[in-house]
Amino acid sequence: MNQNSQTPCEDADFFAGVPDSFQRLWTPHRMTYIGGEAKPATKESQDCPFCLGPQRDDETSLIVYRGDTAFVIMNLFPYNSGHLLVCPYRHVSDYTDLTDSERIEIGELTAKAMRVIREVAKPHGFNLGMNQGDVAGAGIAAHLHQHVVPRWAGDANFLPIIARTKAVPQLLGEARALLAEAWK
């Protein structure tokens, strides 16, 4: 543990073998994502986190806003602080299978999410996107979701590039509370 921080970080001097100049920033919570434990066992709605989330309270499921046909939820494995997902309530995997009203509301909620994140976090830009299918990189391909990722100049530093680690400075619950309050 680094003496100046609560972040689990170890100097290489304490490892067996030849010491090097690196410190190790441990992110064991990422193993849930890497190992696939957070993915639904099937493509059915009964074990889909995007179907189960709206059945619980907003704080527990990290929901920021509930609309008529779609809702906004924090990404449990965010690329950056404030990373939101816009999901239809209906368990549908392909953009072309959305109804007109779902497609319109997802677009409106995406725009609102950008406005709210700008107000709360002052990002310099955004990445928006939908990964359609496993091969396209969808973590949960069975339930369509639109990513709204705030970006800041310099946020792609050496950690994700070299160490495959992302330092996210704000806890999900804190970010959800700020975004939900600003949504009103």
N, CA, C and O of each residue as an XYZ file, in Angstrom:
736
protein
N       0.850     -1.175      0.000
C       0.000      0.000      0.000
C       0.894      1.235      0.000
O       1.788      1.355      0.837
N       0.664      2.126     -0.907
C       1.383      3.386     -0.971
C       1.071      4.184      0.287
O      -0.097      4.310      0.655
N       2.073      4.722      0.950
C       1.887      5.424      2.214
C       1.085      6.710      2.071
O       0.474      7.156      3.042
N       1.070      7.317      0.894
C       0.403      8.599      0.697
C      -1.006      8.462      0.147
O      -1.617      9.457     -0.242
N      -1.524      7.256      0.109
C      -2.794      7.070     -0.560
C      -3.553      5.895      0.030
O      -2.974      5.048      0.709
N      -4.851      5.849     -0.233
C      -5.676      4.717      0.142
C      -5.764      3.722     -1.005
O      -6.315      2.635     -0.836
N      -5.232      4.075     -2.163
C      -5.275      3.216     -3.331
C      -4.280      2.080     -3.159
O      -3.120      2.326     -2.827
N      -4.711      0.828     -3.379
C      -3.761     -0.276     -3.277
C      -2.680     -0.143     -4.335
O      -2.943     -0.342     -5.521
N      -1.490      0.185     -3.924
C      -0.378      0.391     -4.837
C       0.869     -0.139     -4.153
O       1.155      0.234     -3.015
N       1.616     -1.005     -4.831
C       2.789     -1.618     -4.223
C       4.030     -1.301     -5.034
O       4.002     -1.291     -6.265
N       5.122     -1.042     -4.323
C       6.405     -0.845     -4.983
C       6.979     -2.193     -5.387
O       6.787     -3.187     -4.687
N       7.675     -2.234     -6.500
C       8.257     -3.475     -7.004
C       9.362     -3.993     -6.090
O       9.707     -5.173     -6.162
N       9.923     -3.151     -5.238
C      10.993     -3.570     -4.333
C      10.548     -4.706     -3.410
O      11.384     -5.441     -2.887
N       9.265     -4.850     -3.213
C       8.765     -5.845     -2.273
C       8.388     -7.160     -2.956
O       7.982     -8.103     -2.276
N       8.510     -7.245     -4.263
C       8.198     -8.471     -4.980
C       9.430     -9.362     -5.056
O      10.563     -8.880     -5.030
N       9.196    -10.659     -5.149
C      10.300    -11.591     -5.376
C      10.838    -11.377     -6.791
O      10.109    -10.927     -7.675
N      12.082    -11.692     -6.994
C      12.672    -11.540     -8.323
C      13.433    -10.236     -8.436
O      13.823     -9.635     -7.434
N      13.637     -9.810     -9.664
C      14.422     -8.612     -9.920
C      13.520     -7.386     -9.796
O      12.549     -7.263    -10.542
N      13.824     -6.470     -8.862
C      13.009     -5.255     -8.728
C      13.086     -4.405     -9.995
O      14.098     -4.404    -10.695
N      12.001     -3.685    -10.277
C      11.997     -2.749    -11.391
C      11.482     -1.409    -10.875
O      11.224     -1.255     -9.681
N      11.334     -0.457    -11.762
C      10.952      0.897    -11.348
C       9.448      1.113    -11.273
O       9.002      2.228    -11.003
N       8.655      0.067    -11.507
C       7.204      0.225    -11.562
C       6.543      0.045    -10.203
O       7.019     -0.698     -9.344
N       5.441      0.745    -10.042
C       4.531      0.474     -8.948
C       3.340     -0.253     -9.552
O       3.026     -0.055    -10.726
N       2.682     -1.080     -8.778
C       1.511     -1.807     -9.262
C       0.266     -1.212     -8.632
O       0.137     -1.170     -7.409
N      -0.642     -0.757     -9.467
C      -1.931     -0.241     -9.019
C      -2.932     -1.371     -9.185
O      -3.278     -1.730    -10.310
N      -3.394     -1.927     -8.099
C      -4.267     -3.094     -8.139
C      -5.719     -2.671     -8.271
O      -6.197     -1.823     -7.516
N      -6.413     -3.256     -9.221
C      -7.829     -2.975     -9.437
C      -8.597     -4.300     -9.477
O      -9.119     -4.683    -10.524
N      -8.667     -4.999     -8.341
C      -9.294     -6.322     -8.336
C     -10.769     -6.311     -8.707
O     -11.295     -7.331     -9.154
N     -11.447     -5.184     -8.533
C     -12.861     -5.103     -8.915
C     -13.061     -5.338    -10.413
O     -14.147     -5.736    -10.833
N     -12.033     -5.097    -11.218
C     -12.139     -5.295    -12.660
C     -12.206     -6.778    -13.041
O     -12.630     -7.108    -14.148
N     -11.795     -7.667    -12.145
C     -11.824     -9.093    -12.444
C     -13.254     -9.581    -12.671
O     -13.466    -10.527    -13.430
N     -14.225     -8.959    -12.035
C     -15.621     -9.321    -12.264
C     -15.968     -9.130    -13.732
O     -16.604     -9.987    -14.346
N     -15.545     -7.996    -14.291
C     -15.810     -7.704    -15.698
C     -14.981     -8.600    -16.617
O     -15.502     -9.183    -17.568
N     -13.689     -8.700    -16.322
C     -12.784     -9.479    -17.162
C     -13.201    -10.944    -17.195
O     -13.183    -11.581    -18.248
N     -13.579    -11.475    -16.026
C     -13.974    -12.871    -15.931
C     -15.371    -13.154    -16.440
O     -15.759    -14.314    -16.578
N     -16.127    -12.116    -16.719
C     -17.457    -12.297    -17.267
C     -18.538    -12.587    -16.229
O     -19.674    -12.881    -16.601
N     -18.210    -12.512    -14.921
C     -19.218    -12.798    -13.904
C     -20.373    -11.806    -13.935
O     -21.481    -12.137    -13.512
N     -20.134    -10.611    -14.422
C     -21.185     -9.597    -14.464
C     -22.089     -9.759    -15.690
O     -23.127     -9.106    -15.791
N     -21.692    -10.624    -16.613
C     -22.513    -10.830    -17.812
C     -23.658    -11.783    -17.506
O     -23.510    -12.700    -16.697
N     -24.791    -11.569    -18.146
C     -25.899    -12.512    -17.967
C     -25.510    -13.903    -18.447
O     -24.742    -14.052    -19.397
N     -26.051    -14.920    -17.778
C     -25.753    -16.303    -18.160
C     -26.395    -16.661    -19.493
O     -25.877    -17.494    -20.237
N     -27.530    -16.025    -19.792
C     -28.234    -16.292    -21.044
C     -28.550    -14.968    -21.710
O     -28.228    -13.904    -21.183
N     -29.175    -15.039    -22.860
C     -29.599    -13.818    -23.554
C     -31.032    -13.449    -23.194
O     -31.619    -12.553    -23.801
N     -31.590    -14.139    -22.211
C     -32.973    -13.896    -21.796
C     -33.042    -12.732    -20.815
O     -32.049    -12.393    -20.173
N     -34.215    -12.126    -20.705
C     -34.378    -10.936    -19.877
C     -34.320    -11.217    -18.377
O     -34.039    -10.300    -17.606
N     -34.576    -12.458    -17.931
C     -34.639    -12.707    -16.493
C     -33.295    -12.551    -15.789
O     -33.273    -12.351    -14.574
N     -32.175    -12.633    -16.502
C     -30.888    -12.406    -15.852
C     -30.124    -11.223    -16.462
O     -28.916    -11.092    -16.265
N     -30.822    -10.383    -17.188
C     -30.210     -9.210    -17.812
C     -30.149     -8.063    -16.806
O     -31.185     -7.682    -16.260
N     -28.961     -7.498    -16.541
C     -28.871     -6.394    -15.577
C     -29.655     -5.154    -16.000
O     -30.090     -4.379    -15.149
N     -29.839     -4.959    -17.311
C     -30.599     -3.800    -17.780
C     -32.103     -4.024    -17.646
O     -32.873     -3.063    -17.661
N     -32.522     -5.256    -17.516
C     -33.936     -5.558    -17.230
C     -34.183     -5.585    -15.728
O     -35.248     -5.176    -15.265
N     -33.200     -6.065    -14.962
C     -33.344     -6.168    -13.509
C     -33.207     -4.806    -12.820
O     -33.879     -4.550    -11.821
N     -32.349     -3.940    -13.343
C     -32.109     -2.637    -12.719
C     -33.369     -1.843    -12.440
O     -33.554     -1.387    -11.311
N     -34.250     -1.656    -13.421
C     -35.456     -0.862    -13.185
C     -36.433     -1.484    -12.177
O     -37.361     -0.813    -11.725
N     -36.234     -2.740    -11.828
C     -37.086     -3.382    -10.831
C     -36.670     -3.018     -9.404
O     -37.414     -3.271     -8.457
N     -35.490     -2.428     -9.249
C     -34.970     -2.025     -7.934
C     -35.028     -0.505     -7.816
O     -35.393      0.192     -8.764
N     -34.663     -0.006     -6.638
C     -34.650      1.446     -6.453
C     -33.483      2.058     -7.224
O     -32.504      1.381     -7.539
N     -33.606      3.338     -7.517
C     -32.630      4.035     -8.368
C     -31.222      4.019     -7.792
O     -30.261      3.788     -8.525
N     -31.084      4.259     -6.497
C     -29.756      4.328     -5.899
C     -29.052      2.972     -5.962
O     -27.867      2.905     -6.289
N     -29.767      1.902     -5.655
C     -29.177      0.564     -5.687
C     -28.754      0.179     -7.089
O     -27.672     -0.373     -7.286
N     -29.608      0.469     -8.071
C     -29.292      0.073     -9.444
C     -28.541      1.133    -10.226
O     -28.251      0.937    -11.406
N     -28.218      2.265     -9.584
C     -27.454      3.352    -10.206
C     -28.197      4.019    -11.357
O     -27.581      4.520    -12.298
N     -29.531      4.021    -11.275
C     -30.341      4.694    -12.292
C     -30.355      6.186    -12.004
O     -30.604      6.609    -10.876
N     -30.087      6.970    -13.024
C     -30.068      8.425    -12.922
C     -31.434      9.009    -13.271
O     -31.872      9.986    -12.663
N     -32.111      8.399    -14.264
C     -33.393      8.928    -14.724
C     -34.211      7.804    -15.354
O     -33.670      6.920    -16.017
N     -35.535      7.855    -15.133
C     -36.469      6.907    -15.750
C     -37.401      7.677    -16.680
O     -38.093      8.600    -16.251
N     -37.413      7.297    -17.940
C     -38.328      7.883    -18.905
C     -39.501      6.957    -19.153
O     -39.737      6.027    -18.381
N     -40.235      7.205    -20.223
C     -41.398      6.380    -20.558
C     -41.012      5.039    -21.181
O     -41.559      4.002    -20.805
N     -40.073      5.055    -22.132
C     -39.688      3.819    -22.827
C     -38.219      3.470    -22.608
O     -37.772      2.401    -23.023
N     -37.462      4.357    -21.962
C     -36.027      4.156    -21.763
C     -35.595      4.810    -20.450
O     -36.303      5.648    -19.891
N     -34.422      4.409    -19.977
C     -33.888      4.955    -18.724
C     -32.390      5.192    -18.876
O     -31.766      4.721    -19.827
N     -31.819      5.937    -17.912
C     -30.400      6.277    -17.921
C     -29.786      5.695    -16.657
O     -30.281      5.918    -15.553
N     -28.700      4.945    -16.832
C     -28.053      4.246    -15.727
C     -26.542      4.456    -15.800
O     -25.985      4.603    -16.888
N     -25.885      4.470    -14.651
C     -24.425      4.556    -14.618
C     -23.839      3.253    -15.157
O     -24.400      2.182    -14.926
N     -22.726      3.333    -15.867
C     -22.013      2.139    -16.301
C     -21.267      1.581    -15.095
O     -20.487      2.293    -14.463
N     -21.503      0.306    -14.773
C     -20.858     -0.329    -13.627
C     -19.351     -0.475    -13.829
O     -18.598     -0.582    -12.861
N     -18.916     -0.479    -15.083
C     -17.494     -0.584    -15.419
C     -17.130      0.607    -16.311
O     -16.883      0.433    -17.504
N     -17.097      1.821    -15.734
C     -16.988      3.047    -16.547
C     -15.615      3.247    -17.175
O     -14.585      2.864    -16.620
N     -15.640      3.867    -18.364
C     -14.408      4.318    -19.007
C     -13.919      5.606    -18.349
O     -12.716      5.852    -18.274
N     -14.859      6.427    -17.871
C     -14.554      7.693    -17.209
C     -15.634      7.977    -16.181
O     -16.701      7.364    -16.213
N     -15.367      8.898    -15.275
C     -16.386      9.340    -14.327
C     -17.574      9.900    -15.096
O     -17.398     10.638    -16.066
N     -18.773      9.554    -14.669
C     -19.971     10.065    -15.320
C     -20.398      9.279    -16.537
O     -21.315      9.707    -17.239
N     -19.773      8.139    -16.824
C     -20.112      7.303    -17.984
C     -21.522      6.756    -17.797
O     -21.775      5.964    -16.889
N     -22.433      7.183    -18.661
C     -23.833      6.782    -18.594
C     -24.199      5.838    -19.731
O     -23.555      5.819    -20.780
N     -25.253      5.053    -19.496
C     -25.830      4.194    -20.521
C     -27.303      4.551    -20.644
O     -27.992      4.703    -19.635
N     -27.785      4.684    -21.861
C     -29.200      4.935    -22.124
C     -29.766      3.634    -22.690
O     -29.322      3.155    -23.734
N     -30.748      3.068    -21.992
C     -31.270      1.736    -22.331
C     -32.785      1.769    -22.504
O     -33.474      2.465    -21.758
N     -33.306      1.033    -23.467
C     -34.760      0.856    -23.503
C     -35.154     -0.099    -22.370
O     -34.362     -0.957    -21.981
N     -36.360      0.045    -21.848
C     -36.838     -0.917    -20.855
C     -37.006     -2.291    -21.497
O     -36.739     -3.323    -20.881
N     -37.449     -2.276    -22.736
C     -37.714     -3.520    -23.442
C     -36.406     -4.235    -23.752
O     -35.432     -3.606    -24.166
N     -36.387     -5.540    -23.553
C     -35.207     -6.369    -23.798
C     -35.087     -6.610    -25.308
O     -35.679     -7.540    -25.856
N     -34.314     -5.757    -25.953
C     -34.133     -5.822    -27.404
C     -32.647     -5.603    -27.684
O     -32.002     -4.789    -27.024
N     -32.109     -6.324    -28.654
C     -30.663     -6.266    -28.876
C     -30.236     -5.427    -30.071
O     -29.081     -5.007    -30.140
N     -31.129     -5.175    -31.002
C     -30.727     -4.513    -32.240
C     -31.447     -3.176    -32.405
O     -32.648     -3.061    -32.164
N     -30.693     -2.193    -32.814
C     -31.236     -0.841    -32.998
C     -32.429     -0.835    -33.947
O     -33.371     -0.066    -33.756
N     -32.393     -1.682    -34.960
C     -33.487     -1.716    -35.936
C     -34.764     -2.322    -35.365
O     -35.826     -2.211    -35.978
N     -34.678     -2.961    -34.198
C     -35.859     -3.543    -33.559
C     -36.554     -2.582    -32.595
O     -37.600     -2.916    -32.038
N     -35.986     -1.402    -32.395
C     -36.624     -0.402    -31.529
C     -37.880      0.144    -32.202
O     -37.970      0.212    -33.428
N     -38.835      0.526    -31.382
C     -40.001      1.238    -31.910
C     -39.588      2.679    -32.180
O     -38.539      3.125    -31.716
N     -40.394      3.390    -32.912
C     -40.100      4.808    -33.163
C     -40.018      5.578    -31.852
O     -39.121      6.401    -31.671
N     -40.945      5.318    -30.938
C     -40.945      6.065    -29.672
C     -39.711      5.728    -28.836
O     -39.173      6.611    -28.167
N     -39.248      4.478    -28.854
C     -38.018      4.119    -28.127
C     -36.814      4.823    -28.744
O     -35.970      5.364    -28.028
N     -36.737      4.814    -30.064
C     -35.606      5.438    -30.761
C     -35.567      6.943    -30.478
O     -34.498      7.510    -30.249
N     -36.732      7.578    -30.495
C     -36.802      9.023    -30.226
C     -36.394      9.312    -28.782
O     -35.607     10.224    -28.530
N     -36.924      8.546    -27.844
C     -36.603      8.820    -26.434
C     -35.136      8.535    -26.134
O     -34.522      9.280    -25.371
N     -34.557      7.487    -26.703
C     -33.131      7.218    -26.499
C     -32.302      8.389    -27.020
O     -31.328      8.787    -26.380
N     -32.670      8.938    -28.161
C     -31.975     10.117    -28.685
C     -32.125     11.326    -27.784
O     -31.151     12.034    -27.526
N     -33.344     11.573    -27.300
C     -33.587     12.707    -26.409
C     -32.839     12.544    -25.081
O     -32.278     13.507    -24.560
N     -32.835     11.323    -24.536
C     -32.129     11.082    -23.273
C     -30.619     11.186    -23.452
O     -29.922     11.624    -22.536
N     -30.107     10.796    -24.603
C     -28.682     10.943    -24.885
C     -28.301     12.421    -24.890
O     -27.288     12.804    -24.303
N     -29.106     13.250    -25.547
C     -28.839     14.700    -25.579
C     -28.937     15.296    -24.179
O     -28.103     16.117    -23.796
N     -29.948     14.891    -23.415
C     -30.115     15.393    -22.038
C     -28.926     14.944    -21.178
O     -28.424     15.718    -20.364
N     -28.480     13.703    -21.356
C     -27.330     13.209    -20.600
C     -26.098     14.059    -20.868
O     -25.347     14.376    -19.946
N     -25.889     14.427    -22.116
C     -24.747     15.283    -22.444
C     -24.866     16.638    -21.750
O     -23.888     17.144    -21.199
N     -26.066     17.227    -21.776
C     -26.262     18.531    -21.121
C     -26.019     18.435    -19.619
O     -25.370     19.305    -19.038
N     -26.536     17.381    -18.988
C     -26.383     17.208    -17.536
C     -24.926     16.963    -17.176
O     -24.420     17.559    -16.225
N     -24.244     16.099    -17.918
C     -22.831     15.837    -17.635
C     -22.008     17.104    -17.823
O     -21.092     17.365    -17.042
N     -22.321     17.898    -18.852
C     -21.606     19.176    -19.044
C     -21.777     20.077    -17.827
O     -20.824     20.714    -17.378
N     -22.989     20.128    -17.300
C     -23.257     20.975    -16.134
C     -22.506     20.473    -14.894
O     -21.948     21.271    -14.141
N     -22.491     19.169    -14.684
C     -21.921     18.591    -13.468
C     -20.408     18.441    -13.543
O     -19.714     18.745    -12.573
N     -19.881     17.978    -14.676
C     -18.477     17.572    -14.740
C     -17.605     18.386    -15.693
O     -16.385     18.224    -15.685
N     -18.192     19.248    -16.505
C     -17.439     20.126    -17.409
C     -16.474     19.381    -18.337
O     -15.310     19.771    -18.435
N     -16.922     18.317    -19.024
C     -16.008     17.629    -19.944
C     -15.723     18.471    -21.179
O     -16.455     19.410    -21.489
N     -14.663     18.127    -21.871
C     -14.281     18.833    -23.098
C     -14.928     18.223    -24.334
O     -14.956     18.848    -25.394
N     -15.444     17.013    -24.205
C     -16.071     16.326    -25.324
C     -16.745     15.050    -24.856
O     -16.810     14.778    -23.658
N     -17.248     14.266    -25.805
C     -17.965     13.022    -25.498
C     -17.641     11.962    -26.527
O     -17.336     12.268    -27.680
N     -17.710     10.716    -26.103
C     -17.815      9.580    -27.010
C     -19.227      9.048    -26.836
O     -19.675      8.804    -25.715
N     -19.927      8.869    -27.950
C     -21.256      8.263    -27.957
C     -21.176      7.009    -28.802
O     -20.483      6.987    -29.819
N     -21.877      5.967    -28.392
C     -21.851      4.785    -29.237
C     -22.666      3.623    -28.741
O     -22.970      3.494    -27.555
N     -23.017      2.765    -29.710
C     -23.703      1.501    -29.447
C     -22.894      0.409    -30.117
O     -22.614      0.486    -31.313
N     -22.521     -0.600    -29.363
C     -21.840     -1.762    -29.917
C     -22.903     -2.822    -30.171
O     -23.494     -3.355    -29.231
N     -23.140     -3.120    -31.413
C     -24.181     -4.053    -31.802
C     -23.597     -5.449    -31.975
O     -22.973     -5.731    -32.998
N     -23.789     -6.327    -30.992
C     -23.315     -7.701    -31.047
C     -22.008     -7.906    -30.312
O     -21.240     -6.967    -30.103
N     -21.765     -9.155    -29.921
C     -20.530     -9.508    -29.218
C     -19.292     -9.147    -30.029
O     -18.327     -8.608    -29.487
N     -19.316     -9.443    -31.322
C     -18.169     -9.206    -32.176
C     -17.840     -7.714    -32.296
O     -16.703     -7.347    -32.593
N     -18.832     -6.865    -32.065
C     -18.616     -5.420    -32.136
C     -18.170     -4.839    -30.797
O     -17.948     -3.634    -30.684
N     -18.039     -5.692    -29.789
C     -17.540     -5.231    -28.500
C     -18.598     -4.979    -27.454
O     -18.296     -4.405    -26.408
N     -19.832     -5.389    -27.700
C     -20.886     -5.176    -26.707
C     -20.641     -6.074    -25.500
O     -20.546     -7.293    -25.635
N     -20.540     -5.467    -24.322
C     -20.377     -6.234    -23.095
C     -21.619     -7.054    -22.788
O     -21.524     -8.198    -22.343
N     -22.777     -6.467    -23.026
C     -24.058     -7.154    -22.879
C     -24.793     -6.947    -24.195
O     -25.528     -5.974    -24.367
N     -24.585     -7.876    -25.119
C     -25.114     -7.729    -26.468
C     -26.624     -7.930    -26.544
O     -27.266     -7.438    -27.471
N     -27.196     -8.647    -25.580
C     -28.618     -8.985    -25.651
C     -29.541     -7.805    -25.362
O     -30.720     -7.848    -25.711
N     -29.021     -6.751    -24.730
C     -29.862     -5.594    -24.403
C     -29.172     -4.328    -24.905
O     -28.127     -3.930    -24.390
N     -29.756     -3.719    -25.889
C     -29.223     -2.502    -26.503
C     -28.949     -1.433    -25.438
O     -29.733     -1.260    -24.505
N     -27.846     -0.731    -25.587
C     -27.543      0.399    -24.696
C     -26.615      1.380    -25.417
O     -25.675      0.993    -26.112
N     -26.918      2.647    -25.224
C     -26.155      3.754    -25.826
C     -25.177      4.270    -24.776
O     -25.594      4.664    -23.687
N     -23.885      4.274    -25.087
C     -22.870      4.826    -24.187
C     -22.798      6.341    -24.345
O     -22.821      6.858    -25.462
N     -22.711      7.042    -23.227
C     -22.455      8.481    -23.202
C     -21.243      8.649    -22.282
O     -21.367      8.603    -21.058
N     -20.069      8.846    -22.891
C     -18.808      8.867    -22.148
C     -18.212     10.266    -22.193
O     -17.800     10.724    -23.259
N     -18.156     10.959    -21.044
C     -17.499     12.271    -21.033
C     -15.990     12.116    -21.199
O     -15.395     11.160    -20.701
N     -15.380     13.066    -21.906
C     -13.942     13.027    -22.135
C     -13.327     14.383    -21.812
O     -13.939     15.428    -22.035
N     -12.111     14.348    -21.284
C     -11.358     15.553    -20.959
C     -10.021     15.496    -21.668
O      -9.468     14.415    -21.871
N      -9.498     16.651    -22.046
C      -8.175     16.701    -22.673
C      -7.179     16.024    -21.740
O      -7.096     16.367    -20.561
N      -6.429     15.069    -22.264
C      -5.416     14.386    -21.466
C      -5.937     13.225    -20.647
O      -5.174     12.651    -19.869
N      -7.225     12.843    -20.784
C      -7.728     11.757    -19.938
C      -7.257     10.381    -20.385
O      -7.390      9.416    -19.632
N      -6.716     10.267    -21.579
C      -6.153      8.997    -22.039
C      -4.659      9.014    -21.737
O      -3.834      9.177    -22.636
N      -4.322      8.843    -20.463
C      -2.922      8.901    -20.070
C      -2.273      7.528    -20.181
O      -2.830      6.628    -20.809
N      -1.115      7.363    -19.585
C      -0.352      6.135    -19.711
C      -1.013      4.928    -19.058
O      -0.754      3.801    -19.479
N      -1.854      5.118    -18.050
C      -2.419      3.964    -17.348
C      -3.185      3.025    -18.281
O      -2.860      1.838    -18.330
N      -4.198      3.509    -19.031
C      -4.883      2.556    -19.895
C      -4.036      2.087    -21.080
O      -4.230      0.984    -21.591
N      -3.113      2.918    -21.504
C      -2.307      2.567    -22.665
C      -1.239      1.537    -22.302
O      -1.055      0.558    -23.025
N      -0.550      1.745    -21.214
C       0.548      0.867    -20.818
C       0.083     -0.203    -19.827
O       0.382     -1.384    -20.001
N      -0.634      0.204    -18.809
C      -0.958     -0.708    -17.712
C      -2.331     -1.351    -17.821
O      -2.693     -2.169    -16.976
N      -3.115     -0.992    -18.860
C      -4.455     -1.530    -19.019
C      -5.268     -1.325    -17.739
O      -6.025     -2.197    -17.314
N      -5.090     -0.157    -17.145
C      -5.779      0.218    -15.917
C      -6.392      1.584    -16.122
O      -5.775      2.455    -16.736
N      -7.583      1.783    -15.625
C      -8.238      3.088    -15.727
C      -8.440      3.619    -14.315
O      -9.078      2.968    -13.488
N      -7.910      4.774    -14.048
C      -8.120      5.434    -12.763
C      -9.381      6.287    -12.886
O      -9.404      7.256    -13.645
N     -10.411      5.936    -12.157
C     -11.676      6.661    -12.195
C     -11.797      7.394    -10.855
O     -11.918      6.746     -9.815
N     -11.767      8.720    -10.861
C     -11.630      9.469     -9.629
C     -12.888      9.621     -8.770
O     -12.808     10.138     -7.656
N     -14.028      9.186     -9.259
C     -15.253      9.408     -8.495
C     -16.030      8.103     -8.376
O     -16.197      7.380     -9.358
N     -16.503      7.808     -7.173
C     -17.285      6.596     -6.946
C     -18.601      6.672     -7.708
O     -19.156      7.756     -7.892
N     -19.099      5.522     -8.150
C     -20.331      5.482     -8.932
C     -21.508      6.095     -8.182
O     -22.281      6.854     -8.767
N     -21.656      5.782     -6.905
C     -22.770      6.327     -6.131
C     -22.735      7.843     -6.035
O     -23.773      8.500     -6.119
N     -21.541      8.399     -5.859
C     -21.396      9.855     -5.798
C     -21.751     10.488     -7.138
O     -22.472     11.485     -7.189
N     -21.240      9.905     -8.222
C     -21.536     10.437     -9.551
C     -23.028     10.333     -9.852
O     -23.609     11.264    -10.410
N     -23.664      9.199     -9.487
C     -25.093      9.020     -9.720
C     -25.895     10.080     -8.981
O     -26.824     10.654     -9.548
N     -25.551     10.349     -7.725
C     -26.272     11.351     -6.936
C     -26.171     12.734     -7.576
O     -27.177     13.435     -7.681
N     -24.984     13.133     -8.002
C     -24.800     14.439     -8.638
C     -25.570     14.537     -9.948
O     -26.233     15.541    -10.208
N     -25.486     13.499    -10.770
C     -26.165     13.522    -12.070
C     -27.689     13.471    -11.907
O     -28.415     14.168    -12.615
N     -28.167     12.643    -10.971
C     -29.623     12.557    -10.756
C     -30.177     13.887    -10.253
O     -31.260     14.306    -10.662
N     -29.439     14.544     -9.373
C     -29.890     15.840     -8.861
C     -29.904     16.892     -9.973
O     -30.845     17.679    -10.072
N     -28.866     16.906    -10.804
C     -28.780     17.879    -11.895
C     -29.817     17.584    -12.985
O     -30.203     18.491    -13.723
N     -30.271     16.337    -13.096
C     -31.237     15.966    -14.133
C     -32.561     16.687    -13.922
O     -33.268     16.995    -14.881
N     -32.890     16.952    -12.670
C     -34.182     17.574    -12.348
C     -34.256     18.915    -12.945
O     -35.264     19.604    -12.790
